């Protein structure tokens, strides 16, 4: 009855939300491992191992001639980096805490803060991993030359944005069909090992094969990244706008589904997820 009501205004509310997102992002980074440094090192090792596997596979299958003229290892890394950013962002959003989570009992915590924190934590880890790997490669192996670094970095953000969008749709469905989402998200990630186009150039594909890959936003971001990275490659069959538009549509659908799901939240969902 005698509780004092404090009016903080719109800017104060925005500041508090950003502060909550920051702290929850730090919590998300440290959630898997007690040390954020270990989480970073493990992610770097996983990314480097995937790069090594693809280099060996390209050598064994004689696929080096399919790469763009330039640094072959950088060609491999552009595809792996975009794939990892997209998939990790999607997985982070799917794994974010839902409306039935005990954390949601602590105001002003809500699902939007949880989703934003998980997505930003995934982006933070991936950007640090990319920076460390490129720095070590630049110093220890050969100097790196990126034709348009700002454009290449923007494609990293677009890959992350599209991963968040796909993850948000899965997250909205997750409380209603957790097993279906678990299986479908794994299939999507496995399919993107090939459907993302990181093993070849879009310009080298015959016309009848393009529709098999054109639906995938990640296919466009990887191809555009190589256009920004290599001066000798000009992508003709991919666009920057397509993954952005698709991601916006998916985010709208995901937010609508998440809003409806949050209104139907039940504590019994915690036992099903």
N, C-alpha and C positions, 0 to 999 in steps of 0.2 A: 504494500500500500504506500510505503514511504520511499519506494525505489526511485532514484533520480533518473530521468530520461535524458540522454545526451543526444543532441541533434548534431550530426556530423556533416550533413550535406552530401551532394553528389560527388564532389571531388574527394571528400574524406572516405566515402564508400568505395570509390574506385581505388583509392590508395590502399585501403584495407584488403580489398580483393586481390590486388597485385601482390601485397605482402603475404597473403595466405598462399597464393600460387607459388611464390618464391620458396617459402618454407616447405610446402608440400612437394615441390620439385626436388629440393635437397633431400627430403625424406625418401622420395622415389628412387633417387640415384643411389642412396645408401641402403635401400631396402633389401636388395639381394645379397650385398656384402657389407660388412661393418665398415670397410674402408672404400671410399669412392675411387681411390687409386687402383685397388684391386679390380673393381668393376670395369674401369677403363682399360687396364692391362688385359683382362680376359677378352674384352671386346676387340681390342687391337689384335690379339693372337688369333681369334676366330676369323677376323677379316683377312689378316695376312695369310692364314692357312687356306682360305677359300681362293685367294689370288694365286697361291702356289699350286693348288690343285688344278685350276683352270690353265695355268701356264703349261703344266705337265700334260694335260689333256690336249691342248692345242698342238703341242710338239708331237705327241704320239699319233694323233689323227691327221697330222700334216695340214692344219688349218691356219697356219701363220699367214699364208698368202691371201686369206680372206680379210685380214686386218687392214686398217687404214695405214697409209704410208706415214711412218713416223715412229715414235717410241712404242714398241709392242707392249711392254709392261704397263705403260700408262693407258694404253687402249684397253687392256684387261681391267685395270683398276677403275676406269670410268664406269664400266658396266657393273662391277662388283659393288662399288660405293653407292651408286644409285639404288641398286637392288637392296642392299643392307639398310639404307636409310628408310626406304619405303616399307620393307617388311617389319623392321623393328618399331617403326611408328605405329603400324597397324596392330602389331602384337601388344604394344604398350597400351593403346587405347582400349583394345578388347579386354585386357587384364585390369583395367582401372576399376576402382571400387564403385559398386552400383548403389541404388537407393536403399537397399536392405542392409548395407554394410554398417557395422557398429560405428565407423567413423562419421557417418551421416547424422548420428545423434548429437554431435558436438557442433552447435551453431558457432559461426555462420558457414560451416563447411557444407558443401553441396556437390552434386555430381559434376557440374560444370567445372568447378575448381579441380576436382579429381582428374577429369579428362584432360584439362589443360596442363596440369602438372605432369602427368604421365607422358603426354606428347612432348612437352618441352624437355623433360629428363632424357627421353630417347634421342631427341635432336642434339642435346648437349653432349651426350656420350658419343654419338656418331660423328659430330663435327670435330671433337677432340681426337677421336681415333683417326679420322681422315687426315687431320693436320699432322699428327705424329708420324703416320706412315709415309706421307708425302715428304715430310722434313727428313726422315731417316733415308728415304730413297734418294732425295736430292743431295744430301751430304755424303752418304756412303757409296752410292752407286754412280749416278750421272745427274747432271743438272737438269731440272725440269723446266720446260718451256710450254706455257699454256697460252694459246692464241688470244682468248678473251676470258680472263679469269673471273670477271664480274658476271658474265653470262653463264659460265660454268657453275659458279656458286649459286646463282639464281635457280639453276636446274636442280641443285641439291635441295633447295627449299621447296621447289615444286614437287619433287619426289616425296619429300616429307609430308607436304600438305595433302597429296593424293593418298598417302598411306593412312593419315589421320582420317580422311574422309571415308575410306573403305572400312577402317576399324570402327568408326562411329556407327555405320550401318549394322555391322556385326554385333556391336555392343547393344544396340536397341533390340535386336532379336534374341540376344543371349539369355535373358531371364525366362523367355517363353520356350526356347528350345536349346538348352545348353549343349547337349550332345551334337545336335545338328551344326551349331556354330563352331564347335571344336573341330569337327570333321571337315566342314566346308572351308574354314580358314586354313587348315593344314593343306588341303587340296589346292587352294588358291596360291599358297606360298610355294608348294612344289611345282605347280604349273608355271609359275613365274620364273623358275629356273630356266625354262626354255622360251616361254611366251613373252618374256621381257625383251628379248632380242639382244641380250648382252653378249651373245656368242657370234653375232654377225652384224653387218651393216644393212640398214634398210635400203640403201641405194642398190645393193647387190641382189636383192630379192626379185624374183620374177613377179609380174603383175598379178598372176593368179594366187600367189601366196600372201600378198599384202593384207587382204581381209582377215586372214588368220591372226594377225598381230595388231592391226590398226585399232581394234577395240580397246587395247590395253594402254592406259595412261603412262605406265612405266616404260613401254616401248618407245613412246614419243620423247619422254624426258631423257632416256639413255641416248637415243639417236641425236637429239639436240645438244646434249652435253658433249658428244664427240665432235659436233660441228663447232662448238665454242672452244674446244680443247685443241683441235688440230686444224692448222691453216689449210691443209690439203683436202679437207672433207667439207662438203657443203650438202647438208641433208635436204632432200627433195620430197620425201614421202612421209614426213612427220611435221608436227607443228607444236608451237609453244602454247597456243590458246586452247587446244583440245583438252589436255590434262587439267588445265585450270578450270574450264567450264564444267567438265565432268566432275571434278572434285567439289565445286560449289554446289552442283545439283545433289551429289551424294551427301554432302554435309547438311543441306536443308532437309533431305529425307531422313538422315540419321537423327538430327535434332528433333524433328517432329516425332519420330518413333521413340526416342529417348524420353521426350516430354510425356508422351502417352504412357510409356512403361513406368515412369516415375510416379504418375498419378495412381497406377494400379499396384504399387509396390506392396509386397507382403514379406514379413519376417521369415516365412517358411521358405522363401526363395534361397536363403542362405544355405540351406541343406541340399539344394538341387544343383548349385553351381560348383 
